[in-house]
Amino acid sequence: MPRSSYLFTSESVSEGHPDKICDRISDAIVDLYIGGDPAARVAVETLATTNRIILAGEVRSAQTVEPGRLEQAARQCVREIGYEQDGFHWAKAELECYVHEQSADIAMGVDADATRDKDEGAGDQGIMFGFACRETDHLMPAPIYYAHRILEEMSKARHAGAVPELGPDAKSQVTLAYEEGRPVRATSIVVSTQHGESVSQERVREIVRGFVEDVLPEGWMCPEDEFYVNPTGRFVIGGPQGDTGLTGRKIIVDTYGGAAPHGGGAFSGKDPTKVDRSAAYAARYLAKNVVAAGLAEKCTLQLSYAIGVSKPLSLYVDLHGTGNGIAEDRLENVLARIMDLSPRGIREHLALARPIYERTAAYGHFGREPDNEGGFSWERLDLVEPIKAEMS
């Protein structure tokens, strides 16, 4: 039997964290290509260190994007995040670009070919997971949801000029106590945030406390001796000056905070033919609609693909014993009928061939508002009624 009382912890990082800077730059480049050519193929990685940014990857597009435009997009990301420090400055950092044409061998396997009656294939092999649960209104695990929101609210205030004491780089960690399988309170909170040279740690703690208390439900605040703010005692040097960043190193932060399995593939820097990204979005979409339909308290969904093959090799559903007798194999068949889970089907159903990806790079790809203009279409609940009708 599953445990009913336990502690569970998830972490988040801000948009100024070195890895998240790289995720955002990579996604801004995806948007740059897809904005001019919805069929563009993009796989771009970014590295950031002390006053240096390196872009590398492969693309194929009907439009030509000069290296100068890629550089401009990268610098704009860094500027909007707020880096104007001696060790990392949006205008002064050196930038190298090693983006090249996509391999013809990959293109041959992925592209549709009417002469061979071949549909568009997956951009790579792999497994992808989706998850949803009733711990929050957004059907996300509570620890990662609150870890994201703490940093997101701090970032909003920083950009608005309300907390000039804080810098762009920050991390949070939330540990919640579960009773009878439900989160009931925080037992410890950790927030590390970059700050100005002259700002006292007492002032940083005071600022952070306000955001934590605003985000957590009433009565959930952890004990004072379990509230850790800048545990090292100082966090002035931050961002890529203090730690090298790479695209794709925060895959658990990006998804469910460790509360669900992960297939291992990162999202940022990839166009939606890459099922690492698009199928993970589809899996979240289906799992969320299953839970929202009242069929279960919790749902994990797995998809698998082979490079160049259009149909998924498998679809697996686990309701974790919360499905009130629903046959999971029947639900698997229903979901496969309701949504075309080929790469083309996912891209069209969720309208993924749009420049929507830069917004996803920080504070989680899931549990966000389903803004049809800005993306996050995989958070919609428009399959609730079709699923209920098919399962009735």
Solvent accessible surface area in square Angstrom, and as a share of the most:
residue,aa,sasa,rsa
1,M,228,1.02
2,P,120,0.75
3,R,178,0.65
4,S,57,0.37
5,S,65,0.42
6,Y,58,0.22
7,L,108,0.54
8,F,63,0.26
9,T,54,0.31
10,S,4,0.03
11,E,61,0.27
12,S,0,0.00
13,V,0,0.00
14,S,5,0.03
15,E,12,0.06
16,G,0,0.00
17,H,12,0.06
18,P,2,0.01
19,D,2,0.01
20,K,1,0.00
21,I,0,0.00
22,C,0,0.00
23,D,0,0.00
24,R,42,0.15
25,I,0,0.00
26,S,0,0.00
27,D,0,0.00
28,A,8,0.06
29,I,0,0.00
30,V,0,0.00
31,D,20,0.10
32,L,40,0.20
33,Y,9,0.03
34,I,2,0.01
35,G,49,0.47
36,G,49,0.47
37,D,17,0.09
38,P,82,0.52
39,A,68,0.53
40,A,2,0.02
41,R,22,0.08
42,V,0,0.00
43,A,23,0.18
44,V,0,0.00
45,E,86,0.39
46,T,3,0.01
47,L,55,0.27
48,A,0,0.00
49,T,40,0.23
50,T,71,0.41
51,N,42,0.21
52,R,79,0.29
53,I,0,0.00
54,I,44,0.22
55,L,0,0.00
56,A,39,0.30
57,G,14,0.14
58,E,40,0.18
59,V,11,0.06
60,R,80,0.29
61,S,34,0.22
62,A,101,0.78
63,Q,43,0.19
64,T,111,0.64
65,V,15,0.09
66,E,99,0.44
67,P,82,0.51
68,G,47,0.45
69,R,101,0.37
70,L,4,0.02
71,E,58,0.26
72,Q,127,0.57
73,A,20,0.16
74,A,0,0.00
75,R,43,0.16
76,Q,83,0.37
77,C,2,0.01
78,V,0,0.00
79,R,124,0.45
80,E,79,0.35
81,I,0,0.00
82,G,34,0.32
83,Y,0,0.00
84,E,108,0.48
85,Q,46,0.20
86,D,138,0.71
87,G,5,0.05
88,F,0,0.00
89,H,28,0.13
90,W,55,0.19
91,A,50,0.39
92,K,145,0.61
93,A,1,0.01
94,E,99,0.45
95,L,32,0.16
96,E,50,0.22
97,C,42,0.25
98,Y,124,0.47
99,V,31,0.18
100,H,108,0.48
101,E,125,0.56
102,Q,18,0.08
103,S,45,0.29
104,A,80,0.62
105,D,110,0.57
106,I,54,0.27
107,A,13,0.10
108,M,131,0.58
109,G,22,0.21
110,V,2,0.01
111,D,40,0.21
112,A,49,0.38
113,D,41,0.21
114,A,101,0.79
115,T,128,0.74
116,R,141,0.51
117,D,136,0.70
118,K,45,0.19
119,D,56,0.29
120,E,7,0.03
121,G,0,0.00
122,A,0,0.00
123,G,11,0.10
124,D,66,0.34
125,Q,126,0.56
126,G,25,0.24
127,I,75,0.38
128,M,5,0.02
129,F,29,0.12
130,G,0,0.00
131,F,6,0.03
132,A,0,0.00
133,C,2,0.01
134,R,86,0.32
135,E,39,0.17
136,T,16,0.09
137,D,140,0.72
138,H,46,0.21
139,L,13,0.06
140,M,2,0.01
141,P,2,0.01
142,A,0,0.00
143,P,0,0.00
144,I,0,0.00
145,Y,32,0.12
146,Y,26,0.10
147,A,0,0.00
148,H,2,0.01
149,R,34,0.12
150,I,0,0.00
151,L,2,0.01
152,E,31,0.14
153,E,66,0.30
154,M,9,0.04
155,S,11,0.07
156,K,115,0.49
157,A,17,0.13
158,R,35,0.13
159,H,96,0.43
160,A,84,0.65
161,G,50,0.48
162,A,71,0.55
163,V,12,0.07
164,P,107,0.67
165,E,37,0.17
166,L,13,0.06
167,G,16,0.15
168,P,8,0.05
169,D,9,0.05
170,A,5,0.04
171,K,80,0.34
172,S,3,0.02
173,Q,71,0.32
174,V,0,0.00
175,T,14,0.08
176,L,0,0.00
177,A,6,0.04
178,Y,8,0.03
179,E,74,0.33
180,E,149,0.67
181,G,33,0.32
182,R,109,0.40
183,P,14,0.09
184,V,49,0.28
185,R,106,0.39
186,A,2,0.02
187,T,31,0.18
188,S,20,0.13
189,I,0,0.00
190,V,35,0.20
191,V,0,0.00
192,S,26,0.17
193,T,1,0.00
194,Q,4,0.02
195,H,9,0.04
196,G,31,0.30
197,E,117,0.53
198,S,111,0.72
199,V,26,0.15
200,S,55,0.36
201,Q,50,0.22
202,E,132,0.59
203,R,89,0.33
204,V,0,0.00
205,R,69,0.25
206,E,106,0.48
207,I,13,0.06
208,V,0,0.00
209,R,64,0.23
210,G,34,0.32
211,F,32,0.13
212,V,0,0.00
213,E,87,0.39
214,D,122,0.63
215,V,25,0.15
216,L,9,0.04
217,P,46,0.29
218,E,178,0.80
219,G,72,0.69
220,W,39,0.14
221,M,54,0.24
222,C,8,0.05
223,P,72,0.46
224,E,95,0.42
225,D,111,0.58
226,E,59,0.27
227,F,4,0.02
228,Y,87,0.33
229,V,17,0.10
230,N,6,0.03
231,P,82,0.52
232,T,126,0.73
233,G,38,0.37
234,R,131,0.48
235,F,41,0.17
236,V,30,0.17
237,I,106,0.54
238,G,2,0.02
239,G,1,0.01
240,P,2,0.01
241,Q,67,0.30
242,G,51,0.49
243,D,79,0.41
244,T,53,0.31
245,G,0,0.00
246,L,62,0.31
247,T,16,0.09
248,G,20,0.19
249,R,115,0.42
250,K,32,0.13
251,I,40,0.21
252,I,72,0.37
253,V,4,0.02
254,D,3,0.01
255,T,8,0.05
256,Y,3,0.01
257,G,7,0.06
258,G,40,0.38
259,A,37,0.29
260,A,14,0.11
261,P,66,0.42
262,H,46,0.21
263,G,28,0.27
264,G,52,0.50
265,G,17,0.17
266,A,18,0.14
267,F,4,0.02
268,S,3,0.02
269,G,1,0.01
270,K,34,0.14
271,D,0,0.00
272,P,3,0.02
273,T,3,0.02
274,K,27,0.11
275,V,1,0.00
276,D,28,0.15
277,R,0,0.00
278,S,0,0.00
279,A,0,0.00
280,A,5,0.04
281,Y,0,0.00
282,A,0,0.00
283,A,0,0.00
284,R,0,0.00
285,Y,0,0.00
286,L,0,0.00
287,A,0,0.00
288,K,12,0.05
289,N,0,0.00
290,V,0,0.00
291,V,0,0.00
292,A,29,0.23
293,A,12,0.09
294,G,47,0.45
295,L,23,0.12
296,A,3,0.03
297,E,67,0.30
298,K,66,0.28
299,C,0,0.00
300,T,6,0.04
301,L,0,0.00
302,Q,38,0.17
303,L,0,0.00
304,S,16,0.10
305,Y,5,0.02
306,A,27,0.21
307,I,85,0.43
308,G,16,0.16
309,V,56,0.32
310,S,30,0.19
311,K,127,0.54
312,P,34,0.22
313,L,98,0.49
314,S,48,0.31
315,L,30,0.15
316,Y,106,0.40
317,V,3,0.02
318,D,39,0.20
319,L,2,0.01
320,H,75,0.33
321,G,82,0.79
322,T,36,0.21
323,G,6,0.06
324,N,139,0.71
325,G,81,0.78
326,I,45,0.23
327,A,51,0.39
328,E,61,0.27
329,D,95,0.49
330,R,105,0.38
331,L,0,0.00
332,E,37,0.17
333,N,89,0.46
334,V,1,0.01
335,L,0,0.00
336,A,55,0.43
337,R,151,0.55
338,I,38,0.20
339,M,2,0.01
340,D,87,0.45
341,L,8,0.04
342,S,11,0.07
343,P,0,0.00
344,R,80,0.29
345,G,7,0.07
346,I,0,0.00
347,R,38,0.14
348,E,110,0.49
349,H,65,0.29
350,L,0,0.00
351,A,43,0.34
352,L,0,0.00
353,A,28,0.21
354,R,64,0.23
355,P,74,0.47
356,I,9,0.05
357,Y,0,0.00
358,E,50,0.22
359,R,113,0.41
360,T,0,0.00
361,A,2,0.02
362,A,13,0.10
363,Y,16,0.06
364,G,1,0.01
365,H,0,0.00
366,F,2,0.01
367,G,2,0.02
368,R,31,0.11
369,E,113,0.51
370,P,52,0.33
371,D,57,0.30
372,N,91,0.47
373,E,157,0.70
374,G,14,0.14
375,G,0,0.00
376,F,0,0.00
377,S,1,0.01
378,W,0,0.00
379,E,1,0.01
380,R,53,0.19
381,L,84,0.42
382,D,74,0.38
383,L,11,0.06
384,V,22,0.12
385,E,111,0.50
386,P,54,0.34
387,I,0,0.00
388,K,83,0.35
389,A,72,0.56
390,E,71,0.32
391,M,20,0.09
392,S,119,0.77
